[in-house]
Amino acid sequence: MSNPIRNKFKDDWFGEKIPAGTSRDVNLAVSESYSSMTVNIQIHIRRAIEDGPVVFFTAALHGDEINGTGAIRQLIMDEDFYPLRGTLILIPVLNLLAFDRHTRYLPDRRDLNRSFPGSAGGSLANRMAGTIFNELVLRCDYGIDLHTASVRRTNYPTVRADLSEPQVSRIAKSFGAEIIINNKGPKGSFRREACRSGCPTIIMEGGEVWKVEPGIVETTVRGIKNVLCELDMLDGEVESPVYQVIINQSKWIRADNGGFLNFHVKPGDIIEKGQPLATNTTLLGREQNTLYAPFNAVIIGMTSLPAISPGEPICNLGKLPRGYKPSELRRKRVEEDGLEQRVSEELASNILIVEPSEN
């Protein structure tokens, strides 16, 4: 697949000439600070001698979600990570204004990931989005955008993609995540608008904000290399998980009462209908009520803060399609004893898991 629009960028890489077979650090001016200083996105580009797809990898579109930043930095520092054909565009921090403030949002309190494709005369968020979209997305053939859960939550690594688009489905499945969530993404989101423009794009979500977690970084690096192998940009075979489940429906389970939670599950757990998720207790440990799974599911994400108020989200359940047995999936993961099992255990290290009461 080739994006015809990018031909106009063929000899221009963010204002610089980068010959085939070379790499270079460049900057893209996207805004100005309160002190009139230019805000530059730092970009690393690696070009193969042979022509091929142009692929972008971005992180910290939400400025506090930096697991992807750690993964992209690791790839940049790996001198052996070089394409056989095509071009790689690696951006560790896309939203520098939010990153500098350790926050999800821009100084105008808007979400950059709801502002695409942007506009030249709109808000700060719209103007930044327009520059990023026109200068980055429109020169690329594929994209991978890296995210984490939002504040006070953690996510098991999942790929999110619109599988109705064949090229999106191709890279989503080859990434090698156990769980793929099939949806288009919110209106105005980076990957939804990129796909609409003809640049098949997926996102990977995993871990927490403000952290670079080893298992999430390893999962991300493996997935990126898998996609590049699928696109014949790297040598090697795609590393497939022991199983891959496509989730078409998800549901947040919310607290009925305020209190302090005893968690009974962890991110990535494969659970059965009726299984206890969390028990709400008073500060003295007296049980108030227990929440149960309404269907067979995978724990996509969950709160990492046990103190909750009524209506707050606790667990995000991805409903397993018919034909998938939780016990069989659990058995396969344990027998494989690979990265997925280890990541699930690592993510649980920040959550106290207790056995549910028999009462």
Backbone torsions as a table, in degrees:
resi	resn	phi	psi	omega
1	MET	NA	141.1	178.6
2	SER	-137.7	137.1	178.7
3	ASN	-89.6	111.1	-175.1
4	PRO	-63.6	-27.0	-178.1
5	ILE	-63.4	-32.0	-173.8
6	ARG	-71.3	-11.3	-179.8
7	ASN	-59.0	-30.0	179.7
8	LYS	-69.6	-16.1	178.6
9	PHE	-96.2	4.2	-168.3
10	LYS	-51.2	-40.7	-177.8
11	ASP	-110.2	14.8	-177.3
12	ASP	-132.4	111.5	-179.6
13	TRP	-112.8	86.3	-179.3
14	PHE	56.3	43.8	176.0
15	GLY	87.6	3.0	-179.4
16	GLU	-126.6	153.9	174.0
17	LYS	-91.9	121.9	178.3
18	ILE	-123.3	105.0	-177.7
19	PRO	-62.6	152.4	174.8
20	ALA	-58.1	140.5	179.6
21	GLY	86.7	8.9	-179.6
22	THR	-127.2	169.1	176.0
23	SER	-131.5	157.1	-177.8
24	ARG	-162.4	149.7	170.6
25	ASP	-91.1	131.6	178.9
26	VAL	-134.4	170.4	178.2
27	ASN	-123.3	149.3	172.8
28	LEU	-125.6	116.5	179.0
29	ALA	-75.4	123.6	-176.6
30	VAL	-120.1	-15.6	-178.2
31	SER	-170.9	-168.4	174.4
32	GLU	-133.9	151.0	178.1
33	SER	-83.7	176.0	177.0
34	TYR	-60.2	-25.9	-178.6
35	SER	-95.7	16.5	177.2
36	SER	72.2	11.1	176.6
37	MET	-77.4	141.0	178.0
38	THR	-68.9	133.4	176.7
39	VAL	-96.3	110.6	-178.1
40	ASN	-106.8	129.4	168.4
41	ILE	-79.5	129.7	178.5
42	GLN	-88.4	128.3	-172.2
43	ILE	-129.7	140.4	173.0
44	HIS	-116.3	130.1	-177.7
45	ILE	-120.1	133.4	174.6
46	ARG	-125.4	121.1	-177.8
47	ARG	-113.6	132.9	173.0
48	ALA	-81.3	163.6	175.6
49	ILE	-68.6	-40.5	-179.4
50	GLU	-83.2	138.3	178.6
51	ASP	-67.0	154.9	-179.9
52	GLY	178.3	-166.4	-177.5
53	PRO	-62.3	152.1	171.2
54	VAL	-106.1	122.5	-174.1
55	VAL	-126.0	131.7	175.9
56	PHE	-103.9	149.9	174.0
57	PHE	-130.9	119.7	-175.4
58	THR	-126.1	150.8	175.1
59	ALA	-141.3	167.1	177.9
60	ALA	56.8	37.4	166.5
61	LEU	-61.8	-37.8	161.1
62	HIS	-94.7	121.3	-165.0
63	GLY	-63.3	-18.1	179.9
64	ASP	-97.1	1.5	-177.2
65	GLU	-99.8	90.4	-166.1
66	ILE	-114.1	8.4	171.9
67	ASN	-58.0	-41.9	178.1
68	GLY	-65.3	-32.6	175.8
69	THR	-59.7	-44.4	178.1
70	GLY	-61.9	-40.0	-179.4
71	ALA	-67.4	-45.6	-178.9
72	ILE	-66.6	-40.1	176.1
73	ARG	-59.5	-39.7	179.3
74	GLN	-62.9	-40.5	178.6
75	LEU	-67.4	-40.2	179.0
76	ILE	-62.4	-38.8	-177.6
77	MET	-79.0	-7.7	177.7
78	ASP	-90.1	103.7	-176.7
79	GLU	-68.1	-18.5	178.2
80	ASP	-83.1	-9.9	179.4
81	PHE	-85.0	92.1	-175.6
82	TYR	-142.4	135.5	-175.8
83	PRO	-73.3	146.7	173.2
84	LEU	-79.1	-26.9	177.3
85	ARG	-152.6	154.4	177.6
86	GLY	82.8	-164.0	-173.7
87	THR	-137.2	138.5	175.2
88	LEU	-109.3	132.0	175.2
89	ILE	-116.0	111.7	-173.8
90	LEU	-112.5	122.3	-176.8
91	ILE	-127.7	101.3	-177.8
92	PRO	-65.3	-34.2	-178.9
93	VAL	-134.1	110.9	-179.4
94	LEU	-86.3	-38.0	-176.3
95	ASN	-106.9	80.7	-172.8
96	LEU	-66.5	-35.4	-179.1
97	LEU	-64.1	-38.7	177.1
98	ALA	-76.4	-38.7	179.2
99	PHE	-58.7	-42.9	-179.4
100	ASP	-63.3	-20.4	-179.2
101	ARG	-105.8	5.6	-178.6
102	HIS	53.6	42.5	-176.0
103	THR	-135.2	162.1	179.1
104	ARG	-72.4	-34.0	-166.5
105	TYR	-107.0	163.6	175.4
106	LEU	-76.6	167.7	178.4
107	PRO	-59.1	-23.8	177.7
108	ASP	-86.0	9.9	176.1
109	ARG	70.1	14.1	178.2
110	ARG	-96.5	157.3	178.6
111	ASP	-93.7	113.2	179.7
112	LEU	-57.8	-31.1	-177.7
113	ASN	-82.5	16.2	169.2
114	ARG	-127.9	16.6	-170.5
115	SER	-117.0	4.7	-177.8
116	PHE	-87.1	152.1	4.3
117	PRO	-79.5	2.0	175.0
118	GLY	84.5	178.5	179.2
119	SER	-156.1	155.1	-176.4
120	ALA	-76.9	-22.2	-174.4
121	GLY	-117.0	17.1	-176.4
122	GLY	-94.7	-151.0	179.4
123	SER	-69.3	174.0	174.6
124	LEU	-53.3	-47.2	-179.5
125	ALA	-62.0	-44.5	-179.9
126	ASN	-63.2	-39.8	-179.1
127	ARG	-67.7	-43.6	176.9
128	MET	-62.2	-45.8	-179.5
129	ALA	-59.8	-40.6	179.9
130	GLY	-63.1	-42.4	178.3
131	THR	-64.6	-47.0	179.9
132	ILE	-61.0	-43.5	-176.9
133	PHE	-65.7	-47.9	-175.9
134	ASN	-70.8	-36.6	-175.3
135	GLU	-88.7	-28.4	-176.6
136	LEU	-104.7	-61.4	-172.6
137	VAL	-61.7	-43.3	-173.9
138	LEU	-72.3	-8.2	175.7
139	ARG	-99.5	-0.4	-171.4
140	CYS	-113.3	156.3	178.2
141	ASP	-99.3	-26.5	178.9
142	TYR	-147.6	160.8	176.6
143	GLY	-151.2	150.2	173.3
144	ILE	-131.2	121.1	-178.8
145	ASP	-111.6	131.0	-170.2
146	LEU	-108.2	130.1	-176.4
147	HIS	-134.2	169.9	169.3
148	THR	-126.4	-176.8	169.0
149	ALA	-67.2	166.1	176.0
150	SER	-80.4	-179.3	-172.4
151	VAL	-59.8	139.6	-179.6
152	ARG	65.2	25.1	175.1
153	ARG	-137.8	163.6	173.6
154	THR	-137.2	147.6	-178.9
155	ASN	-120.8	138.9	165.5
156	TYR	-72.0	142.8	-176.2
157	PRO	-59.1	122.0	177.7
158	THR	-137.6	149.4	170.6
159	VAL	-97.7	139.2	177.7
160	ARG	-120.4	126.9	-170.7
161	ALA	-159.7	153.9	173.7
162	ASP	-89.7	95.7	-173.6
163	LEU	-74.4	-4.2	175.7
164	SER	-72.8	-16.8	177.5
165	GLU	-94.7	118.0	-173.0
166	PRO	-55.1	-43.3	-177.8
167	GLN	-73.8	-31.5	173.6
168	VAL	-65.7	-45.9	178.7
169	SER	-59.5	-38.3	-179.1
170	ARG	-59.6	-51.3	-176.6
171	ILE	-76.3	-29.7	178.5
172	ALA	-63.7	-46.3	-178.1
173	LYS	-71.5	-35.3	-178.5
174	SER	-73.9	-20.1	178.1
175	PHE	-54.9	-35.2	173.5
176	GLY	92.8	22.2	174.6
177	ALA	-80.3	147.6	175.2
178	GLU	-62.7	-38.6	-171.5
179	ILE	-118.7	126.8	173.9
180	ILE	-117.8	124.5	177.3
181	ILE	-97.8	118.3	-172.7
182	ASN	-91.6	102.9	173.2
183	ASN	-161.0	166.7	-177.2
184	LYS	-80.6	-21.7	-173.6
185	GLY	92.8	160.2	-177.8
186	PRO	-63.7	154.0	175.8
187	LYS	-60.7	132.9	-179.8
188	GLY	84.2	2.2	179.9
189	SER	-78.4	155.2	-175.6
190	PHE	-56.1	-52.9	-173.6
191	ARG	-72.4	-33.2	178.2
192	ARG	-64.3	-46.2	-178.9
193	GLU	-72.0	-32.1	175.7
194	ALA	-63.4	-44.3	178.4
195	CYS	-62.2	-40.7	179.7
196	ARG	-63.1	-29.1	-178.1
197	SER	-84.0	-4.4	-179.5
198	GLY	99.9	14.5	176.2
199	CYS	-115.3	94.4	-178.9
200	PRO	-55.4	123.1	-172.7
201	THR	-136.0	140.6	175.0
202	ILE	-124.9	164.1	169.4
203	ILE	-122.4	152.3	170.6
204	MET	-118.9	129.0	177.6
205	GLU	-115.5	134.0	177.2
206	GLY	-167.2	138.9	173.6
207	GLY	83.8	-156.8	-172.9
208	GLU	-118.8	166.4	173.2
209	VAL	-72.1	159.9	172.9
210	TRP	63.7	16.7	-178.1
211	LYS	-134.8	153.3	166.2
212	VAL	-118.0	101.8	-172.5
213	GLU	-96.8	127.1	-172.5
214	PRO	-54.5	-44.5	-178.3
215	GLY	-66.7	-36.2	178.2
216	ILE	-69.0	-41.9	177.8
217	VAL	-61.6	-44.9	-179.9
218	GLU	-62.7	-42.4	177.5
219	THR	-60.5	-42.7	-178.1
220	THR	-67.1	-46.7	179.9
221	VAL	-61.3	-44.2	177.4
222	ARG	-60.2	-43.3	-178.5
223	GLY	-65.2	-42.4	178.1
224	ILE	-61.7	-45.3	178.6
225	LYS	-64.1	-36.6	176.2
226	ASN	-58.6	-47.0	-178.8
227	VAL	-63.1	-41.6	180.0
228	LEU	-67.9	-32.4	173.2
229	CYS	-65.7	-42.4	178.6
230	GLU	-60.7	-34.9	-179.5
231	LEU	-87.5	7.3	-178.9
232	ASP	59.9	31.9	176.7
233	MET	-99.1	-15.4	173.2
234	LEU	-132.0	152.8	171.1
235	ASP	-77.5	153.6	175.1
236	GLY	122.1	171.3	179.5
237	GLU	-101.0	148.3	174.9
238	VAL	-68.6	129.0	178.3
239	GLU	-87.1	104.3	-176.2
240	SER	-90.4	146.3	175.5
241	PRO	-71.8	167.1	-178.8
242	VAL	-66.3	-25.1	170.7
243	TYR	-151.6	161.2	177.3
244	GLN	-139.8	125.3	-176.0
245	VAL	-116.9	133.0	176.3
246	ILE	-98.6	122.1	-178.8
247	ILE	-100.7	122.9	179.1
248	ASN	-106.2	-8.6	-178.1
249	GLN	-145.0	135.2	177.2
250	SER	-136.3	161.2	-176.2
251	LYS	-151.5	130.8	172.4
252	TRP	-83.9	128.4	173.1
253	ILE	-91.8	126.5	-171.9
254	ARG	-113.5	155.6	-178.1
255	ALA	-72.1	139.3	174.5
256	ASP	-86.8	-28.1	-177.7
257	ASN	-132.6	160.9	168.1
258	GLY	-76.8	154.4	179.3
259	GLY	158.9	-160.7	-177.6
260	PHE	-121.7	126.4	-170.6
261	LEU	-89.3	140.6	161.7
262	ASN	-102.1	112.2	-179.4
263	PHE	-79.8	141.1	177.6
264	HIS	-114.9	-3.7	-179.6
265	VAL	-135.3	166.6	179.0
266	LYS	-131.8	164.4	179.1
267	PRO	-56.8	134.4	178.8
268	GLY	92.1	-11.2	179.8
269	ASP	-61.1	140.2	172.8
270	ILE	-97.8	116.0	-170.2
271	ILE	-120.7	163.0	-178.7
272	GLU	-109.0	155.4	177.0
273	LYS	-54.1	132.3	179.6
274	GLY	89.0	-3.2	-179.1
275	GLN	-74.8	137.7	178.5
276	PRO	-64.9	135.7	179.2
277	LEU	-102.4	-48.7	-178.4
278	ALA	-160.9	147.5	175.7
279	THR	-112.6	129.2	179.3
280	ASN	-87.6	127.7	-179.1
281	THR	-127.3	163.8	170.6
282	THR	-77.2	174.2	178.1
283	LEU	-65.1	-20.0	177.0
284	LEU	-90.7	5.0	176.4
285	GLY	86.7	8.9	179.1
286	ARG	-79.8	129.1	-176.3
287	GLU	-69.8	135.2	176.8
288	GLN	-105.8	-51.3	176.8
289	ASN	-163.9	160.7	178.0
290	THR	-118.8	138.1	176.4
291	LEU	-97.4	139.1	-176.1
292	TYR	-123.0	153.2	179.5
293	ALA	-69.4	129.0	179.5
294	PRO	-81.6	-8.9	179.8
295	PHE	-162.5	167.8	173.2
296	ASN	-62.9	135.1	-171.1
297	ALA	-159.5	170.1	167.7
298	VAL	-113.2	141.3	177.2
299	ILE	-78.8	99.4	-179.8
300	ILE	-70.8	-43.4	-179.1
301	GLY	-159.6	168.5	179.7
302	MET	-161.6	162.9	176.1
303	THR	-70.0	148.0	174.1
304	SER	-106.4	4.0	-179.4
305	LEU	-109.6	110.8	-175.3
306	PRO	-72.6	-21.3	178.7
307	ALA	-82.1	119.1	-173.0
308	ILE	-135.1	163.4	174.3
309	SER	-118.2	164.8	-177.5
310	PRO	-56.7	134.9	177.5
311	GLY	90.0	-9.2	-179.5
312	GLU	-72.6	143.7	-179.5
313	PRO	-72.6	139.6	-178.5
314	ILE	-114.9	-54.1	-178.6
315	CYS	-131.8	137.2	173.5
316	ASN	-100.9	112.5	-175.3
317	LEU	-101.5	127.3	171.4
318	GLY	-94.6	116.4	-175.3
319	LYS	-69.6	125.6	178.7
320	LEU	-72.3	133.9	176.5
321	PRO	-64.4	160.1	177.0
322	ARG	-58.0	142.6	178.9
323	GLY	98.6	-14.3	177.9
324	TYR	-97.1	121.6	179.5
325	LYS	-99.4	122.9	-178.9
326	PRO	-54.2	-41.6	-178.2
327	SER	-63.0	-36.3	-180.0
328	GLU	-70.8	-41.3	178.3
329	LEU	-65.7	-41.1	177.8
330	ARG	-61.8	-41.7	-179.7
331	ARG	-63.0	-43.8	-179.1
332	LYS	-62.7	-41.5	-178.6
333	ARG	-66.7	-43.0	-179.3
334	VAL	-65.7	-42.2	179.7
335	GLU	-65.0	-36.7	178.9
336	GLU	-69.3	-37.9	178.2
337	ASP	47.5	49.0	-176.1
338	GLY	-107.6	-153.0	-175.6
339	LEU	-60.8	-40.5	-176.2
340	GLU	-62.2	-43.9	179.0
341	GLN	-63.7	-41.6	-178.8
342	ARG	-66.5	-41.4	179.6
343	VAL	-63.0	-42.1	178.6
344	SER	-59.1	-42.1	179.0
345	GLU	-68.1	-39.4	179.7
346	GLU	-64.2	-43.0	-179.6
347	LEU	-64.7	-31.0	-180.0
348	ALA	-73.5	-12.1	-176.7
349	SER	-68.0	-16.0	177.7
350	ASN	-99.3	6.6	-177.9
351	ILE	-131.1	131.5	176.9
352	LEU	-82.2	114.6	-180.0
353	ILE	-100.9	127.7	179.3
354	VAL	-125.7	153.0	177.1
355	GLU	-70.3	138.6	178.9
356	PRO	-66.9	149.9	177.4
357	SER	-67.4	146.6	177.8
358	GLU	-83.1	-8.1	-178.0
359	ASN	-74.9	NA	NA
